[in-house]
Amino acid sequence: MRGATWYLDNDFGGGAELSFVFGVPGMSPMLGDFDGDGVDTPGYHR
């Protein structure tokens, strides 16, 4: 099963700066510091 395509934009200017396939369709995207390194990274919730 192919994952869902996500689009990230960090400047509110419109358009995506980064897109990638991650997880599977139907999952909810989320951002967080999941490994305690002080950097938010993309994740998903089923």
Backbone bond lengths (Angstrom), bond angles and torsions (degrees), N, CA, C in turn:
res aa  C-N    CA-C-N  psi(-1)  N-CA   C-N-CA  omega(-1)  CA-C   N-CA-C  phi
1 M - - - 1.440 - - 1.530 108.63 -
2 R 1.293 117.31 130.16 1.459 122.85 -179.29 1.525 109.87 -79.33
3 G 1.317 116.08 141.88 1.454 121.50 178.72 1.514 112.91 -72.37
4 A 1.299 115.52 172.63 1.461 122.71 178.31 1.527 109.46 -85.77
5 T 1.332 117.42 147.06 1.453 121.64 177.00 1.520 109.67 -85.87
6 W 1.311 117.05 128.32 1.461 123.50 178.76 1.516 108.34 -110.45
7 Y 1.333 116.56 148.84 1.460 123.07 179.31 1.526 108.32 -127.05
8 L 1.322 116.30 127.49 1.466 121.25 179.73 1.526 110.05 -115.19
9 D 1.329 116.57 138.64 1.455 123.34 177.45 1.517 107.53 -141.19
10 N 1.311 118.20 127.46 1.461 119.54 -176.76 1.521 114.21 -115.03
11 D 1.354 118.86 16.42 1.458 118.61 -179.34 1.532 113.80 -128.20
12 F 1.289 119.32 5.50 1.462 124.31 178.72 1.525 113.14 58.22
13 G 1.340 117.63 17.00 1.450 121.53 -177.57 1.518 113.81 -91.18
14 G 1.295 117.54 0.02 1.455 120.20 -177.43 1.514 110.89 90.07
15 G 1.292 116.20 151.49 1.457 120.76 -178.13 1.509 111.68 78.29
16 A 1.302 116.24 154.82 1.460 121.30 -178.22 1.521 110.38 -94.74
17 E 1.319 116.63 137.22 1.453 121.13 175.14 1.519 111.12 -88.95
18 L 1.319 116.83 -23.71 1.458 121.62 -177.66 1.514 108.42 -148.20
19 S 1.307 116.95 136.24 1.461 120.68 172.61 1.527 108.15 -133.70
20 F 1.326 116.64 146.23 1.452 121.01 179.61 1.520 109.89 -158.63
21 V 1.321 115.96 158.72 1.466 122.30 177.80 1.518 107.51 -95.81
22 F 1.351 115.96 129.69 1.457 120.27 -173.62 1.518 109.36 -153.00
23 G 1.315 118.20 139.18 1.465 120.99 178.02 1.520 111.25 69.72
24 V 1.312 115.65 -156.40 1.462 121.93 177.87 1.519 108.23 -129.69
25 P 1.345 117.60 154.96 1.464 119.59 179.32 1.527 111.49 -53.46
26 G 1.323 115.79 141.86 1.456 121.26 -179.95 1.520 114.14 97.19
27 M 1.325 117.46 -10.52 1.457 120.33 177.21 1.523 109.48 -83.28
28 S 1.332 117.55 151.23 1.457 122.75 179.88 1.522 109.83 -96.90
29 P 1.350 117.82 126.26 1.461 119.82 179.34 1.525 111.63 -75.48
30 M 1.318 115.90 152.97 1.452 122.54 176.22 1.526 108.91 -155.69
31 L 1.305 116.86 156.53 1.462 122.31 174.91 1.514 108.69 -118.19
32 G 1.327 116.71 145.51 1.447 119.88 177.91 1.515 111.80 -175.35
33 D 1.300 115.73 168.21 1.462 122.71 175.47 1.519 106.90 -93.39
34 F 1.320 117.13 82.80 1.456 122.69 -172.26 1.527 113.87 -78.58
35 D 1.338 117.53 -18.84 1.461 119.05 -178.29 1.533 113.69 -116.81
36 G 1.341 117.04 9.02 1.457 121.21 174.54 1.519 115.56 74.00
37 D 1.344 118.14 19.13 1.460 119.62 -178.97 1.531 113.63 -92.81
38 G 1.341 117.68 4.11 1.451 121.67 178.92 1.521 114.62 83.91
39 V 1.338 117.80 6.18 1.463 122.62 -178.86 1.526 109.07 -120.15
40 D 1.342 116.74 126.21 1.464 120.47 175.27 1.530 109.47 -74.93
41 T 1.310 116.23 135.38 1.464 122.48 177.52 1.522 108.82 -131.79
42 P 1.347 117.65 158.74 1.463 119.89 -179.20 1.524 111.11 -72.49
43 G 1.318 114.85 146.47 1.445 122.64 175.11 1.515 108.62 -147.98
44 Y 1.306 116.89 -175.58 1.462 120.45 179.92 1.531 110.69 -145.87
45 H 1.300 115.12 161.30 1.460 122.74 178.57 1.509 108.80 -130.30
46 R 1.326 116.48 131.57 1.467 120.10 178.11 1.497 109.95 -88.54
